[in-house]
Amino acid sequence: MPVHTDLHQHYVEACQNLGQPENPLIAHVLQEADTNDKINWTKGITVKIAGKNHLVPVQRVRDDDLQVLASVLCNTVLITGLDLRCNALTDAGAKHVATILQENYTLKHLNLMLNDIGTSGAELIARALHSNKTLVYLRMTGNKIGNKGGMFFASMLQINSTLEKLDLGDCDVGTQCLIATAIALNHNKSVKAINLNRPLLYSQEEETTVHIALMLKNKSPLVELHLCKHEMKNFGVERLCEALYENSSLRYLNLGCNKITRDGAKFLGELLKRNQTLAILDLQANRIEDDGAIYLSEALASSNRTLQALSVVSNNITGKGLVALSGAMKINTALSYIYIWGNKFDEATCTAFSELIHSGRLSPDCTDVEPYEVDGHFHLAELSHGLQKHYYWMPSMGGDNKGANASLAIAAVSEY
């Protein structure tokens, strides 16, 4: 297979051959790639053609543009990553994505986040992955593929043995897809991280959580699991905890934006006393309150020495619970990241977290609050840090932001 070192020239020629006008965004990105002398051509490059830039207006990539780009990418061994987030790709564009997946033998990372791909496009991409042996990370976030589209990916997981991370968050998948995915993951040993955030569920029985718990109990190799907005209640949390007593691989559990109360936090506290694997626990936007925070604090202070990051953002916790968490941090030196904004701060909370930060026990980069003093009293201001700070967006300037996201810093499988 020939190695092309002039991507822009090949793009211009492909536009002429297919009778398509050049897309300025694609042309600019490929020109930059050609002139970047820092590129390690032996390891390949990631082509970032994001259709959204806060600093400069860009012409988003459409289906016809992708057809031309695909003809270039299918004939190069240089490209290992392709970022097409926030463009205008539809099911017709998914056909060209499938072509890339079938004909390019070096592509490892593909980001299709926030396009307009639907059910039929999902089928094309999923079927292409039946035979693809190189892609390790696929991000479909925000494409409304629906339950039927999600089922195509669940079927793909029964065949594909190279994909390591799959993001189907905000894709409108349903109960059938979640159950089928959990069943497929019982047998798939390659997937290490999966995002199933915000499905469309119409039942209060939590049967999807039960199936996911069974999958975790069956010694799944999964390292990272996102279950935001699953309408999960304490019953579902108890099932997950029972499964994780026997699981020794999961390091990152995201249960944000559910209906977990203090009883659910009690189950999680008992889990933390026994589980020696979990490193990141995200409970943002639940309602564990003071009692729940105290259950977690007791586990962290007495037994657990593996959890490194905890988010309890917006959980209706007052000073009593927050001070207990700060006290646990003084005892437990393994816990390095904690996020508490959106709760009810009192003077004791502000003083406790100010002491943690000023003493050096808690790094300012590892929390979402910053202390300041007015008339001899400490207060806390919000910082824009969090476990998923750059999930939906990436800064337009300022380097690669390595380590800016706690989850990326701790769990390497999350890294793109």
Steps between C-alpha positions, in 0.01 A plus 500: 500500500653839402587756765371847408696788647305777321146462626382840375618436146322167490186670633511763224540229239212298648271807489585549133446132417160489675389843383456629855599843633767510770381537857717779654503330842626166363754673275635707791531201734679289239737787414587534868561126522737516202702788647512376860861392550419357845303213349637155563413343166588153624231520771241682289291811566151600609315723254273735696224640277261620770212701355482743791753764594421784740779716358463459124186420294545177306316324220371177642574171330204359306440163341651596162807644672550175686480304176805687372683470830429126511668453162813658650494316831446160343838532327720610788661323792572827679161558665439325831237740637210687337297761691181604315302629796236774465458476123198442274541133412183299441426139413639568153829607660497185713540304177835672444596441864434130441723511192784646708457231763507228236791629292729687740715260702659743747210704643475442876291792628181636341292782650158561338352686796207740440425434135162404348553129451186291553396136507601403147836674538559314825435173317760582234766591756425202725512256207832644386637421847413131453812466287709796621805389700666831591250746656527512880290809585169606347304798625138532375393743774193709419403330173134401528538142386215383722441158650515324162831665414636404840400138435731494197790596729396238756512238222837633388641442850431129458733490196761775530799414719717813472279793610600612852282804560148574374309819580123483437413781742203726409411275204136430604561128543233308690440207734544234232836643391633527858407140582644371169821697561536358853450147366756559221754628753471171687695344213693793354842517667647795308273790606652678800280812515140570402280808530124436516395840634145633462303217343125532442344277766127465567507250787565546871600136550873564444532181296781658295705560815440140608639370167800732521565379856488138381755587232734653760455197723611268222860622532467756223831662396327840486710779654274801446117516512276805459133471606384862528126578483380141532225587752701279736381473857634331811384156381715528188800626697471202736504261202811668359677488835421130542657438160807712571582301813611229258639728227870580496532704180265803512690818590262778391127497585284795396153509662434871455153653453302212649267466800745366756435600862676434831406129493671460163805681638499254793525209252785681325673560832487128578635431152794735555591313817539175305579592139871551430474607136267798457702819449238752380143539628274768350177568692429852378138620488351237731362558850717317751485791751699508826434141602619372162815714514574369851461137385755565226731689736502216752594249232774724362644574842488146638559252221525615142838600359436457129246772414684795346216723380153574639233736369203590721407817311138615555394240756325722756786451748543758777798584717464186712555264209759714322714540812487121543635457145779750568587308816519175303746665261731580790515131587481348154793622291398293196197722429647780288203645309175620656221711349238659729351804326120537500454398863421718804821657626521638851796662674626165631503359145686800360756485780552123467561504125711816523727317744522198268606721210733735689675209672569338164290191578257591218641644180304791343502301174328207669183667625228736379523760777750773583518672840505876547485711814275797577510679838673207663253240373569236237270445201513262203476601135426258216775377271432346161650163587325167503518133418376563146609856442573450130238241414287720275760757400871556461674836544576683175839606632747396769672176417378146543369549858662179619383426850233774497235235537529284808355195330755522221782545746406188697348259249709483187227310315300824488765686305436596139 
